């Protein structure tokens, strides 16, 4: 009897949230020509990521920081987004094999008065703010008023989001989450925003600080993602960080909530010691939430350095049938004008004992190529978007 060759048993897919590698050809449609998240960090002179450098970060074609040569460890490339947006939901769904051809609704002038009135009626609290901008700026401007009145701070950004900020000592977390669930149920049809986001914070004016108790209430993907397909095939699908929120809980067999980059990496390192067969899908949101939106180049760069340092622990623990994939879901260049996400290519760095070394995958046509590759790797019938690159790396 012929013995079946196992190509890989476990894939660790780590999303460095917002760590783009340069603006895409259609960036002019988004006002993002010139954005370059990784490039900004490199040009700061502070970036020190020897592990990602070995994996080919500086050999990704077409970047502002491209060097001649090939990756020493594994394979490298970049992925172009095909979805009609530049936010977390669309980016992750596309990684999962679902391209979104139509943009989700945005509110550049704030939300309609009747919508906020209905929200206030259903939650029993009034609403203040209703502006477009950075969350840290919104709580700085309205935090003291919320403490005095108990009203919700509701705001949005250039993304398709309905964000609700609440001081944890004024509005308990569970009430904030219930308010988000009410908003999620309301926001359908023409108002079907991608995410309703709970934005809790603490402190006193003007020194307010957002906490790790953020929670996203996303739309469900419009069709099955690779997570659903792998789960249906009996594989383990483990989410770490915001993955549960982004996919509305679908397709996961286990989940660990977001507790920040450091804690999420601790969880991921612990999962390396467990026996499972399938996917560990990790989101590290601090790059985006803590530094990109705040135009904090130093903070963003230091966070990349800290992640690369954790790879010193992760890489030696990889088993013979493990594959590591590192990518992103969009850009959020901390050195670019404004505080919103940026329309960028994202990196693809892959390594493992069975992965070829020195392969440059060039520019791939879609983030969804990751999902197509996972389906081929685990021999799962695939109905999603994208084209597999598995034959190039194994």
Phi, psi and omega per residue, in radians:
X1 nan 2.284 -3.123
X2 -1.228 2.301 -3.122
X3 -1.485 2.274 -3.120
X4 -1.311 2.309 3.102
X5 -1.498 2.145 3.108
X6 -1.531 2.009 -3.111
X7 -1.267 -0.696 3.091
X8 -2.897 2.595 3.134
X9 -1.838 -0.589 -3.075
X10 -2.344 2.423 3.006
X11 -2.121 2.233 3.004
X12 -1.810 1.914 -3.118
X13 -1.851 1.903 -3.052
X14 -1.909 2.118 3.121
X15 -1.733 1.997 3.014
X16 -1.457 1.632 -2.943
X17 -0.973 2.018 3.047
X18 1.500 0.111 -3.052
X19 -1.470 1.206 -3.139
X20 -1.269 2.898 -3.101
X21 -2.179 0.588 3.050
X22 2.137 2.583 -3.000
X23 -1.171 2.587 -3.116
X24 -1.499 2.886 -3.112
X25 -1.028 -0.479 -3.140
X26 -1.716 0.326 -3.089
X27 -1.087 -0.399 3.121
X28 -1.099 -0.503 3.107
X29 -1.181 -0.364 -3.084
X30 -1.919 0.013 -3.095
X31 1.262 0.511 -2.985
X32 -2.086 0.277 3.114
X33 -1.066 2.238 -3.120
X34 1.749 -0.197 3.140
X35 -1.206 2.551 -3.019
X36 -2.925 1.428 -2.988
X37 -1.046 -0.986 3.135
X38 -1.098 -0.689 3.139
X39 -1.041 -0.706 3.092
X40 -1.047 -0.764 -3.140
X41 -1.172 -0.670 3.118
X42 -1.122 -0.789 -3.101
X43 -1.237 -0.198 3.069
X44 -1.202 -0.338 -3.095
X45 1.413 0.027 -3.072
X46 -1.791 -0.219 -3.007
X47 -1.281 2.232 3.094
X48 -2.414 1.662 -3.048
X49 -2.278 1.195 -3.042
X50 -1.063 -0.552 3.140
X51 -1.245 -0.807 3.084
X52 -1.172 -0.512 3.055
X53 -1.100 -0.775 3.080
X54 -1.061 -0.590 -3.119
X55 -1.391 -0.003 3.005
X56 1.802 0.260 -3.119
X57 -0.902 -0.771 -3.066
X58 -1.474 0.053 3.081
X59 -1.920 0.125 3.096
X60 -1.170 2.202 -3.019
X61 -1.204 2.560 3.015
X62 1.408 0.002 -3.135
X63 -1.487 2.871 3.108
X64 -1.230 -0.251 -3.063
X65 -2.044 0.331 -3.089
X66 -1.144 2.371 3.031
X67 -2.077 2.651 3.085
X68 -1.182 2.637 3.116
X69 2.124 -3.006 -3.085
X70 -2.331 2.742 3.134
X71 -1.099 2.437 3.088
X72 -1.290 -0.608 -3.080
X73 -2.175 1.944 3.044
X74 1.382 -2.582 -2.993
X75 -2.251 2.692 3.114
X76 -2.403 2.811 3.090
X77 3.141 -3.025 3.043
X78 -2.386 2.696 -3.092
X79 -2.056 2.413 3.085
X80 -1.759 2.362 3.110
X81 -1.382 2.359 3.089
X82 -1.849 -0.276 3.125
X83 -1.205 2.751 -3.049
X84 -1.537 0.906 -3.120
X85 -2.968 -3.049 -3.129
X86 -2.572 0.711 -3.099
X87 -2.043 3.065 -3.074
X88 -1.070 -0.789 -3.066
X89 -1.082 -0.968 -3.120
X90 -1.085 -0.681 -3.133
X91 -1.088 -0.826 -3.134
X92 -1.227 -0.691 3.091
X93 -1.037 -0.709 3.138
X94 -1.175 -0.703 3.021
X95 -0.984 -0.624 3.134
X96 -1.416 0.008 3.051
X97 1.797 0.197 -3.124
X98 -2.124 1.868 3.053
X99 -1.453 2.317 -3.132
X100 -1.795 1.823 -3.036
X101 -1.346 -0.282 -3.116
X102 -2.047 2.449 3.140
X103 -1.224 2.631 3.027
X104 -1.445 2.750 -3.060
X105 -1.145 2.439 3.041
X106 -2.176 2.886 -3.014
X107 -2.358 1.325 -3.092
X108 -1.126 -0.282 3.113
X109 -1.970 0.298 -3.088
X110 1.543 3.043 -3.083
X111 -1.469 2.644 3.094
X112 -1.021 2.492 -3.091
X113 -1.033 -0.659 -3.106
X114 -1.165 -0.555 3.113
X115 -1.187 -0.774 3.134
X116 -1.199 -0.601 3.092
X117 -1.104 -0.769 3.118
X118 -1.100 -0.723 3.123
X119 -1.088 -0.764 3.123
X120 -1.099 -0.731 3.133
X121 -1.086 -0.754 -3.055
X122 -1.332 -0.431 -3.107
X123 -1.758 -0.285 3.135
X124 1.375 0.235 3.083
X125 -2.291 2.548 3.086
X126 -1.279 3.092 -3.098
X127 -2.229 2.380 3.007
X128 -2.180 2.865 3.071
X129 1.567 -1.584 -3.057
X130 0.902 0.885 3.120
X131 -2.088 2.991 3.093
X132 -1.897 2.164 3.141
X133 2.905 -2.989 -3.132
X134 -1.242 2.416 3.140
X135 -1.090 -0.659 3.126
X136 -1.128 -0.619 3.098
X137 -1.216 -0.662 -3.131
X138 -1.127 -0.756 -3.142
X139 -1.275 -0.511 3.056
X140 -1.122 -0.710 -3.098
X141 -1.340 -0.639 -2.958
X142 -2.042 -0.047 -3.094
X143 -1.022 -0.797 -3.127
X144 -1.108 -0.677 3.119
X145 -1.156 -0.671 3.102
X146 -1.114 -0.742 3.120
X147 -1.042 -0.653 -3.114
X148 -1.338 -0.572 -2.996
X149 -1.931 -0.389 -3.073
X150 1.325 0.220 -3.134
X151 -1.444 2.731 3.070
X152 -1.243 2.474 2.894
X153 -1.656 1.939 -3.133
X154 -1.972 2.285 -3.136
X155 -2.666 3.021 3.109
X156 -2.447 -3.036 3.115
X157 -2.489 -2.857 3.077
X158 -1.236 -0.262 3.116
X159 -1.503 2.969 3.125
X160 -1.481 1.413 -3.047
X161 -2.450 2.552 2.988
X162 -2.051 1.829 -3.004
X163 -1.859 2.371 -3.101
X164 -2.163 1.989 3.114
X165 -1.746 2.455 3.139
X166 -2.640 2.341 3.072
X167 -1.235 2.264 -3.035
X168 -1.126 -0.391 3.129
X169 -1.595 -0.095 3.120
X170 -1.838 -0.802 3.106
X171 -2.137 1.958 -3.096
X172 -0.986 2.631 -3.087
X173 -0.940 -0.788 -3.087
X174 -1.132 -0.595 3.072
X175 -1.193 -0.663 3.062
X176 -1.067 -0.803 -3.141
X177 -1.125 -0.654 3.106
X178 -1.160 -0.679 3.051
X179 -1.037 -0.685 3.091
X180 -1.155 -0.683 3.109
X181 -1.123 -0.674 3.090
X182 -1.108 -0.794 3.119
X183 -1.086 -0.730 3.140
X184 -1.038 -0.729 3.132
X185 -1.179 -0.532 3.130
X186 -1.321 -0.620 -2.943
X187 -1.528 1.443 -3.135
X188 -2.244 3.082 3.100
X189 1.038 -2.249 -3.104
X190 -1.176 -0.313 3.125
X191 -1.821 0.396 -3.086
X192 -1.352 1.361 3.127
X193 -1.154 2.709 -3.122
X194 -1.100 -0.729 -3.082
X195 -2.504 2.468 2.839
X196 -1.787 2.236 -3.010
X197 -2.137 2.178 3.011
X198 -1.416 2.194 -3.085
X199 -2.142 1.307 -3.141
X200 -1.276 2.644 3.117
X201 -2.586 2.945 3.136
X202 -2.417 3.091 3.069
X203 1.848 -3.065 3.112
X204 -2.173 2.703 -3.107
X205 -1.091 2.434 -0.041
X206 -1.673 0.261 -3.017
X207 -1.735 1.109 3.092
X208 -1.486 2.608 -3.140
X209 -2.369 2.282 3.071
X210 -1.296 2.558 -3.079
X211 -1.815 3.017 3.140
X212 -1.378 0.051 -3.087
X213 -1.481 0.290 3.011
X214 -0.952 2.543 3.074
X215 -2.549 2.324 -3.135
X216 -1.791 2.401 3.082
X217 -2.044 1.667 -2.996
X218 -1.621 2.787 2.871
X219 -1.106 2.693 2.993
X220 -1.348 2.520 3.050
X221 -0.977 2.533 -3.070
X222 -1.243 -0.278 3.065
X223 -2.639 3.077 -3.085
X224 -1.088 2.430 3.009
X225 -1.768 3.083 3.097
X226 -1.064 -0.446 3.097
X227 -1.126 -0.819 3.117
X228 -1.063 -0.760 -3.080
X229 -1.159 -0.706 3.124
X230 -1.187 -0.724 3.108
X231 -1.085 -0.755 3.138
X232 -1.111 -0.482 3.131
X233 -1.484 0.058 3.091
X234 1.515 0.223 3.121
X235 -1.525 2.751 3.020
X236 -1.365 2.376 3.076
X237 -2.307 1.801 -3.027
X238 -1.870 2.204 3.104
X239 -1.836 2.351 3.093
X240 -2.176 2.251 -3.108
X241 1.530 -2.413 -3.025
X242 -1.385 0.074 -3.030
X243 -1.009 -0.783 3.123
X244 -1.009 -0.809 -3.116
X245 -1.093 -0.801 -3.028
X246 -1.123 -0.644 -3.112
X247 -1.745 0.277 3.119
X248 0.908 0.604 3.070
X249 1.412 -0.078 -3.045
X250 -1.366 2.470 2.983
X251 1.427 0.061 -3.096
X252 -1.785 2.508 3.038
X253 -1.764 -0.426 3.054
X254 -2.577 2.693 3.131
X255 -2.569 2.557 3.068
X256 -2.219 2.144 -3.027
X257 -1.204 2.800 3.116
X258 -1.154 2.239 3.049
X259 -2.317 0.400 -3.128
X260 1.650 2.817 -3.044
X261 -0.964 -0.840 -3.048
X262 -1.086 -0.857 -3.133
X263 -1.159 -0.702 3.129
X264 -1.087 -0.631 3.087
X265 -1.250 -0.596 3.050
X266 -1.065 -0.752 3.100
X267 -1.082 -0.759 -3.122
X268 -1.113 -0.737 3.103
X269 -1.098 -0.671 3.102
X270 -1.161 -0.645 3.130
X271 -1.155 -0.450 3.067
X272 -1.050 -0.453 -3.109
X273 -1.465 -0.139 -3.115
X274 -1.637 2.721 3.064
X275 -1.653 2.004 3.031
X276 -2.590 2.867 3.115
X277 -2.251 1.931 -3.129
X278 2.607 -2.382 -2.965
X279 -2.077 2.331 2.911
X280 -1.954 1.923 -3.004
X281 -1.863 2.012 -2.982
X282 -2.061 2.316 2.991
X283 -1.991 2.249 3.062
X284 -1.948 1.760 -2.918
X285 -1.560 -0.258 -3.024
X286 -1.044 -0.585 3.119
X287 -0.931 -0.816 -3.108
X288 -1.343 -0.981 -2.978
X289 -1.216 -0.742 -3.030
X290 -1.547 -0.489 -2.962
X291 -2.199 -0.779 -3.118
X292 -1.079 -0.904 -3.115
X293 -1.193 -0.286 -3.118
X294 -1.794 0.158 3.135
X295 0.934 0.681 -3.090
X296 -1.780 1.533 -3.092
X297 -1.104 -0.779 -3.135
X298 -1.067 -0.833 -3.131
X299 -1.070 -0.743 -3.139
X300 -1.095 -0.826 -3.109
X301 -1.118 -0.750 3.117
X302 -1.088 -0.634 3.120
X303 -1.173 -0.671 3.052
X304 -1.108 -0.728 3.095
X305 -1.067 -0.732 -3.128
X306 -1.139 -0.708 3.086
X307 -1.084 -0.805 -3.124
X308 -1.068 -0.603 3.091
X309 -1.099 -0.649 3.105
X310 -1.172 -0.430 3.077
X311 -1.136 -0.394 3.030
X312 -1.062 -0.514 3.076
X313 -1.524 -0.698 -3.034
X314 -1.207 -0.859 -2.993
X315 -1.063 -0.776 3.129
X316 -1.148 -0.365 -3.113
X317 -1.513 -0.106 -3.111
X318 -1.136 2.352 3.123
X319 -1.471 2.985 -3.079
X320 -1.066 -0.499 -3.096
X321 -1.932 0.502 3.057
X322 -1.739 2.589 2.968
X323 -2.263 2.363 3.036
X324 -1.874 2.267 3.012
X325 -2.153 2.249 3.089
X326 -2.035 2.268 -3.128
X327 -2.626 -2.906 3.078
X328 -2.520 3.096 -3.060
X329 -2.041 -0.172 3.120
X330 3.058 -2.984 3.022
X331 -1.937 2.894 2.952
X332 -2.773 1.284 -3.004
X333 -1.129 1.991 -3.094
X334 -1.227 -0.197 3.114
X335 -1.809 0.093 -3.094
X336 -1.669 2.543 3.127
X337 -0.975 2.427 -3.123
X338 1.610 3.129 -3.088
X339 -2.181 0.207 -3.054
X340 -1.643 2.976 3.033
X341 -1.048 2.771 3.135
X342 -2.182 2.526 -3.082
X343 -1.402 1.745 -3.037
X344 -2.359 2.712 2.854
X345 -1.072 2.768 3.048
X346 -2.162 2.668 -3.126
X347 -1.301 2.753 2.955
X348 -2.377 1.941 3.108
X349 -2.095 2.177 -3.097
X350 -2.251 2.446 3.030
X351 -2.675 2.881 3.141
X352 2.868 2.832 -3.090
X353 -1.118 -0.438 3.113
X354 -1.727 0.012 -3.136
X355 -1.568 2.379 3.110
X356 -1.101 2.601 3.032
X357 -1.744 2.620 3.021
X358 1.406 0.280 -3.112
X359 -1.694 2.248 3.037
X360 -1.847 2.036 -3.093
X361 -1.427 -0.084 3.132
X362 1.182 -2.510 3.121
X363 -1.812 2.071 3.108
X364 -1.572 2.645 -2.983
X365 -1.314 -0.281 -3.062
X366 -2.809 2.611 2.967
X367 -1.004 -0.510 -3.059
X368 -1.148 -0.199 3.080
X369 -1.052 -0.464 3.082
X370 -1.122 -0.826 -3.134
X371 -1.091 -0.771 -3.141
X372 -1.074 -0.642 3.124
X373 -1.211 -0.692 3.093
X374 -1.093 -0.720 3.135
X375 -1.085 -0.760 3.115
X376 -1.156 -0.714 -3.123
X377 -1.041 -0.773 -3.094
X378 -1.655 0.137 3.081
X379 0.946 0.931 -3.115
X380 -1.964 2.322 3.054
X381 -0.984 2.306 -2.972
X382 -2.145 2.269 -3.138
X383 -2.084 0.170 -3.075
X384 -1.590 -2.981 -3.137
X385 -1.544 3.003 3.058
X386 1.646 2.938 3.120
X387 -2.231 2.353 -3.081
X388 -1.204 2.468 3.000
X389 -1.901 0.207 -3.015
X390 -0.995 -0.717 -3.115
X391 -1.115 -0.350 3.124
X392 -1.435 -0.459 -2.991
X393 -1.855 -0.275 -3.136
X394 -1.945 nan nan
